[in-house]
Amino acid sequence: MKILWKIIAVAVAVMVTAYILPGIVVESFWAAVVTAIVLSLMNILLKPLLVILTLPVTILTLGLFLLVINALMLLLVGAIVPGFGVDTFWWALIGSVIISLISSLLNPKRGDD
């Protein structure tokens, strides 16, 4: 049940981000749900590998390069998922920050989990 709530929270975050930013487009709520699922799978499977491969750059930039990794992953999801699109890298960068903020607000860390 926790996983379903997290996917819905990310889908809502994607919809809100698409409403706020003109460079990110979501055609329907179901496209946002598919986007949330694909983004979650990429965060589980691909992101750890990218973080390890770019560890020296991440250390040099004091962790700011992780924002670039998140933006590139959002661009990749935009290329994969029909009904979801991201225009440029900069929209992806801003969008990834907004999606992260909104989804963290909707998924607070609790001690009783």
C-alpha positions in Angstrom: 0.0 0.0 0.0 2.9 2.3 0.7 4.3 1.8 -2.8 0.9 2.7 -4.3 0.7 5.9 -2.3 4.2 6.9 -3.3 3.4 6.3 -7.0 0.2 8.4 -6.7 2.2 11.1 -4.9 4.8 11.3 -7.6 2.1 11.3 -10.3 0.4 14.2 -8.5 3.8 15.9 -8.3 4.3 15.4 -12.1 0.9 16.8 -12.8 1.5 19.9 -10.6 4.9 20.4 -12.2 3.4 20.2 -15.7 0.8 22.8 -14.7 3.4 25.2 -13.3 6.1 24.8 -16.0 5.4 25.4 -19.7 8.3 23.2 -20.8 6.8 20.0 -19.3 3.7 18.5 -20.8 1.5 15.7 -19.4 -1.5 14.7 -21.5 -3.5 12.8 -18.8 -3.4 11.6 -15.2 -2.7 8.1 -16.5 0.3 9.4 -18.4 1.5 10.9 -15.1 1.0 7.5 -13.4 3.0 5.8 -16.0 5.7 8.5 -15.8 5.8 8.0 -12.0 6.2 4.3 -12.4 9.0 4.6 -15.0 10.7 7.3 -13.0 10.6 5.2 -9.8 12.0 2.2 -11.7 14.8 4.3 -13.1 15.6 5.7 -9.6 15.8 2.1 -8.4 17.8 0.6 -11.3 19.7 3.3 -13.1 20.4 6.1 -10.6 22.7 4.1 -8.3 24.9 3.2 -11.3 25.0 6.8 -12.5 25.8 8.1 -9.0 28.7 5.7 -8.7 30.1 6.5 -12.2 29.9 10.2 -11.5 31.1 10.2 -7.9 34.3 12.3 -8.5 32.3 15.0 -10.2 29.6 14.8 -7.5 32.2 15.3 -4.8 33.8 18.2 -6.6 30.5 20.0 -7.0 29.5 19.2 -3.4 26.6 17.1 -4.6 25.1 19.5 -7.0 25.8 17.2 -9.9 23.0 15.0 -8.6 20.6 17.6 -9.8 22.0 17.1 -13.3 21.5 13.3 -13.0 17.9 13.8 -11.9 17.3 16.2 -14.9 18.8 13.7 -17.3 16.7 10.9 -16.0 13.6 13.1 -16.3 14.6 13.8 -20.0 15.0 10.1 -20.6 11.5 9.4 -19.1 10.1 12.1 -21.3 11.6 10.3 -24.3 10.3 6.9 -23.3 6.8 7.6 -21.9 4.1 8.6 -24.4 1.9 11.5 -23.2 4.8 13.0 -21.1 7.3 15.4 -22.6 10.1 17.7 -21.5 11.3 20.4 -23.9 14.9 21.1 -22.8 17.5 20.3 -20.2 16.7 23.4 -18.2 13.0 22.6 -17.9 14.0 19.1 -16.8 16.4 20.6 -14.2 13.7 22.9 -12.8 11.0 20.2 -13.1 13.1 17.6 -11.3 13.6 20.0 -8.3 9.9 20.7 -8.2 8.8 17.1 -8.5 11.3 16.2 -5.7 9.9 18.9 -3.4 6.3 18.1 -4.0 6.7 14.4 -3.7 8.7 14.8 -0.4 5.9 17.0 1.0 3.3 14.3 0.0 5.5 11.5 1.4 6.7 12.6 4.8 9.1 10.3 6.6 7.5 8.9 9.7 8.9 6.9 12.4 6.0 4.5 12.6 6.5 2.9 9.1 
